[in-house]
Amino acid sequence: MRELRTVLNERKEEYLTYLKELIEIDTHDIGHGIEGGLEKEGQEYIIRLFEKMNADSIEKDYLTEQKVQECMKIHHEGNPGHNYEERYNVYATFHGEGGKSILFNGHMDTMPPGDLGQWNRPPHQAVLEEGKLYGLGSADMKAGLMAAILSVKLLQDAGYKLPGDVMITSVCDEEGGGNGSIVAAMNKKTADGVVVCEGTSDEVILAHMGFVFFKVQIKGKANHSGAKWLGVSAIEKAMKIIRELEEVEHSWLLKYKHPLLPAPNLNVGVIQGGTAGSTVAGECTFETCVHYLPQVMSYEQVVMEFTEAVERAAEGDLWLREHRPVIDVYQAGGAFEMEQESSFVKVFGTAYQAVEKRKMKVAGSPAGCDSRIWKNIAGCPTIQFGPGNLEQCHSPNEYVEMEAFWSAVLIYAELILTWGNQE
């Protein structure tokens, strides 16, 4: 067995080529996954790489509406109605010698490039400049996915036997809300520990907020504004409801705290109503996103308190009492928290310190990711750590710092060895 950093330095050009080639494959979601996604060519690429690495098993798992609906019914998680044509997860397993198993999770899909005029280089051209590898998907999250794959290859190239099984899951439709990992978890893909390889700016994410999207539809009575008193403005009724919801948000701000996360909040992000300035609005719809805390709050609680607030506003209004607003939940994702005293977290800290010669930094994230799925649905000890800065995600001229990428390869490899040898 050879020293891992020495072997990594010898093979950097080869390993870098794999990452570049993956970045240069266009795998973007279409319409946030609702209209489909182009992950197939990227998945085929890593299947070939897994075959080259002599993976013990390689599995394609096609996304289906049935699994998404099943998860929504049981866990309030899922994004229905997406186009799943030619969209499948890839799972590769490398068998170990009976020690603790580990699963690395990454998503193949990226966001679309957006306005090409804002890119200094073609988005699907991997360009290395001054220690940064530019290209769409570099930080979010092909570098994390490839670092996991190469951590296994590094151990192979250095002559190590894996102490425990290692599974790598490359999933689709994460940018559409997480359907790929949902399908994987519903199909019982589990391990003794899970690493979600999203970019974390050299921090270990142990908590993120949950989210619930609501749509509220209000009916009014339209007529010419010159005789406004004969109509009922749905916009004004919506404002009453929104003010009541603001009181709910205020109570949350006073009541709930978390050491790693901001306070819960309720954002009215879309409002649509009326047809003209001279017409009393006959209808109005607004959409909100509630971000809530793990442990102390729940999906059921958020839905209940939101609904009660809308009902209170309606009950106190003569028109709304007889013309009740309609509430729909159209997307939701659970909150995530991993206990800092978990043995998996502690072992990760040991692996991190062995590579970086300093203690890991623990943080939380206001944005959700697939960590919640592996912890809450699959029931696995889960952490989030990967190369890439959060501010690079969904941004023109996206890049990953190569030092962070190489460090992730080494940290993942150390983690496989350290975790697999735990009693």
Secondary structure, DSSP 4 states (H G I P E B T S, - for coil): ---HHHHHHHTHHHHHHHHHHHHTS--BEETTTTSEE-THHHHHHHHHHHHHTT-SEEEEEE--HHHHHHHHHHHS---TT---TT-EEEEEEE--SSEEEEEEEEE--B-----GGG-SS-TTS-EEETTEEESTTIIIIIHHHHHHHHHHHHHHHTTPPPSEEEEEEEES-TTTTSHHHHHHHHTT---S-EEE----TT-EEEEE-EEEEEEEEEE-B--BGGGGGGSB-HHHHHHHHHHHHHHHHHHHHHH---SSSPPPEEEEEEEEE-S-TTB--SEEEEEEEEEE-TTT--HHHHHHHHHHHHHHHHHTSHHHHHS--EEEEEEEE--EE--TT-HHHHHHHHHHHHHHSS---EEEESS--THHIIIIIS---EEE--SS-GGGTT-TT-EEEHHHHHHHHHHHHHHHHHHHT--
